[in-house]
Amino acid sequence: MAHLVEQMAYVGATPWHGLGNQLSPKQPLEVWQQEAGMNWQIQESPVRYMADAVGHLGTIHSFPEQKVLYRSDSKEALSVVSQRYQVVQPREVLEFYRDLTERSGYELETAGVLKGGKKFWALARTGQSAELKGNDLVNGYLLLATSCDGTLATTATPTTVRVVCNNTLSISLNGATHAIKVPHSTRFDPQAVKKQLGIAVSQWDEFMYRMRALAERKVQWPEAMSYFMSVLCDTSPGGSLPERLPNKRALRKVQELYEGRGRGSQLASACGTAWGLLNAVTEYVDHERRARNNEYRIDSAWFGQGAALKQRALKSVLQMVS
């Protein structure tokens, strides 16, 4: 599928994925809905099939256990799901932020759809911010995303964005992310999710305390190589190198990013530190990892293999300061 540029919107600087319609700040949700390509509904239809066809005629039967989800605007099918599947509409994702933006200081920064509408999301800045040594600024965000094809539960994820390079990272402590997931077998209750998020968002200070510790933790080259090998090639720390390296291109690229080619890699917080190791991996996933196009890169970096790789990198690097 081609880039869905007309189905993403953002405010401020062009986002790291380079796609979307630029909006001026403080736009109402109705404008976001239009410009982000989220001004349609998911509609439902029973599954029907034709049997005993003779020529062009046949008997139409229904399959009551499942239903087809399709877009109200284009009528394009999105998925076939069970009758128990609880749909979350694109507008509901934006409405989730209404009170947060009107009363809690949140600001929507990007929103849109992926894969023709099978996934959609909105990302808002929370107002939380922290600065590591060398003017290395990290901002707090809240990402809400869902799918209508069963590939993603409705998920609210506290997220950080490193300003110098736009690297994204889900907040995670003690090996567990603080994402709130609502499976599609359950009705999405925005207020219940926000109550749970109140606890997760409060973890910001502790998480950034750990990030500052990473920025103070000096790393020698053998330790850096061991880290990259364990994260990218799934080798045990200190173990012998295999004769043929898997992910050789990825290993070379993160080395280059760490050694000075990465955005922000020369800052005091990142140069020769564990924080630099982590950001070499997140920059690789968000900006350098091979992908069919930027739409697929976003999907992987936020919801797929790329997101899992970043979490593995975070878990591993936190062991250096535990």
N, C-alpha and C positions, 0 to 999 in steps of 0.2 A: 504494500500500500504506500502511496506517495506521502510526503510530509503533509500533515494536517495543520498547516500554518494558520488557516483561518479559524481553527478550532482550539486555539490557545490564546490567552491574554495575560498581560503582565503590566506592572507599574515599575517605574524607576529604570535602572540600567537593564540592558538586554540580558535575560537569564542565560545560564551556562549552556543550555541546550540550543540557544540561538533562534528559537521559534516564537511566533506569537504576534498578537496585535497589542501595541503599546497604549496604555490608558493613563490619563492623569490621575493623581492620587485622590483618595477619598470618594471614589465612585460608588453609587448605590449598587446593591446586589443585582438589581434588574439590568443595569448596564453590563455588569460582569457576565450575567447569564447570556446576554446577547453576544458580546464580543468573544467570550470563551467557547462559543459553540455549544452551550448547554441549555438552549431554549427549546427543548423538545422533551417528550415524555417517553418512557418505556411502556409499551402497550402489550397486551397478552392475547393469545389466540389458542384454541384447542389444537392439538396435533391431529391431523387427518391424513389418511393415505388412501390410495386407489387400489382396488383388487379386482380380480376377475375381468381384466380389461379385454375387450374384443374390439379390435380396430382402435377407435378413439374413445370408446365408451367403457365404462367400468363402474364398479360400486364403490362409493366413498364411505370409509369407515373412520371412526374416531379412536384415539388412544387416550383415555381419560387420565392416565397416571402422569402425563407430561403436558407441557404447554410451550408454545413458541413465544419468545420475547422479541419485539421488533420496535424500530424507531417510529414515532408518530409522524415525523416530517417526511422522511424518505421511504418509509415502509420497509426498509431493509431489515432482514432478520439478524438478530444479535446472538441468539442461542436457543437451545432446547433444554428446558430444565424441568424438575419435578413440580407437581402442583403445590408442594410445601414451600417452594422457593419464595422467600420474602424479598421483593424488589425494593431497592433504594433508588429514588429518582435523582437525576442530575441536579434539579433545583434543591433537593434536600441537603446535598453536600454543601451548596453555597449558604443555605439558610442556617446551617449549623453554626456559621460564623456571625450571624446577625447581631446577637447580643454581645458577642466577644468584641466585635469591631465598634459597636455603638457605645458600650459601657466599660469595656475592660482594656481598651488601649491596643487591641490587636489591629493589624493592617494587612489586608489581602495583598499578596504580591504576585501570585500566578495561579491560574486555573485553566482547566481544559479537559480534552478527551483524548484517549488513545485507542488505536485499533478500531476506528470507525464508530466508537461509542461503547465498546465492550468494557472499557475502564474509563473512569473519570476521577478528577481530583481537584482540590484547592489547597493552596499553601499560604499560610499567614504568618507574619512576623509577630512574635509575642511581646516584644518590647524588652525582653531580657538580652543582656549583652555582657561580654567579658573581654578583657584585653590581656593578652599574654605579652611577655617581654619583647621589645622590639616593635611595638605598635601592631601586634598581630591580633586583629579584632575577630571575635566569634560572636555571631548573633543567634538567638533562639527562635525557632519556628514551630508551627504545628501543622502537620500534613494530615489531611483527611482524604481517603481514597476508597473506592469500592469498584466492584465489577458486576456485570450482569450475565457472566458466563461461568460463574463458579470458580474462577481462577484466583480470586482474591476476596477474602472477607471484608466487610466494611471496617476499615482500620484507621485509627487516629494515632499518629506517631509523633512524639516530641522529637524534633530534629535540630541539628546545628548546621550552620553554614559559615564556613571560614571566608571572610570577605575578600581577602587578597586573591583567592583562586576560585571562589564559589564551590569549593568541595562540600558535599553534603554528607552528614553522618547521623544516624539515629542514635539518640541518647540511650546508653546501655550501661548498667552497673552490675557487678557481681555475676556477669555472664548472662544476664537476662535483659532484653529490651523492655522498655516501658510502654510499648504499643498496646492500645486497647483494641481488641478484635471482637467484632460481632458477627458470628456466622450467619449465612443467609437462611438458615433454618429458624432463626430468631428475628423478631421484629426489631428494627433499629430504633432505639430510644435515645435521642440526642442528649437529653438532660441527664440521663443515667451515665452516659459516656463522659460528659463533662465533669460529673462528680468524681468519677474514677480518675480523670485526667488531672484533677486538682492535686492529687497525690503525686502523679508522675511529673508534672511540671515543677513541683517543689523540689525535685531532685536536681534541678539545674545547678545550684551552688556546689553540691557534692561532685557532680560530674565535671564541672569546670575546675574544681580543686584538683581532680585527678589529671585533667589536661595540663594544668600548670606544672604538676609534678613531672609529667612527660617532657615538658619543655625544659625542665632543669636536669633531666636525666641524660648525661652524656653517653654516647654509644661509640664503641670502637668498630672498625670495619668488619672484623670477623663476626662480631655479634650482629651487625646489620645484615650481613649475608645469611647468617643462620636464621634470622627473623624472616627475611624475604623467602627463603627456601621453605620454611615451615608453613608460611601463609599461602604461597603460590603453588608450591610443589608438593605440599603435604608430607614433608620429611620431618623426622623428629629432630629437635634442637640438638646440635652437637653430633648428630649422626653422620655417617659417611655419605658422600655425594654419589648418586646413582651414575652409571656410565653414560646414560642418555637422559638429559634433563627434560622432563615435561614442562610445558609452558615456558620454553626458552625465550620466546619473544617478550612475554610478560615480565620475566625476570630481568631481562636487559633493560626494558623500558622503566621499571620502577627504580632500578639502580641509577639510571640517568636522571630521573626526576629527583631522587634523593641527593644526588651529587651536585646539583646546582641548576639543572634545567627546569625543575618544577617551579611554578609560580609561588613565590614566598619561601622557596627553599633556602634562600640566603639570609632570611631574617634570623635574628639571634635566637628566637624561640625554636627554630627548625633546623638550623645548621648543625649537623653532628649530634642531633638529639633523638630521643624516642618519639617525640612529637613529629619530627621530620620523617621518621619511618612511617608513621601512621598516615601522614598526608601524602606521601609518595604513593601509597596504595589507593587512597581515596581519589586522588587526582587521576591515577591510571584508570580506575573504574568509571569515573564521571566524564573524563575527557579523552582518554587515549585508547581504551579497550575497543577491540574491533566490534563493530555493530553494523547491521544492514543500513541503518540510517539513524538520525537523532531520536526519532520516535522510539525505536527499539532500544536505544541507549538509555533513555529515560526509564522505560519499563523495567529494564534490567537493573539499573542503578538504584531504583526506589523499591521495586517489588520482587525482583528475580535473583538470578545468580550473582549479579553485581552487588546487590544489597547483602546477600549472604557472605560474599567475600569481604566486604567492608566490616561486617560484624566479626568475622573470624580474625581480621587484622586488629580490630579493637581489643578483642578478648586476649589475644596473644601479647599485644604491646603493654596492656595493663599489668601483666604478670611481671614486667620489668620494674614496676614501682609498687608492687604489693608487699 
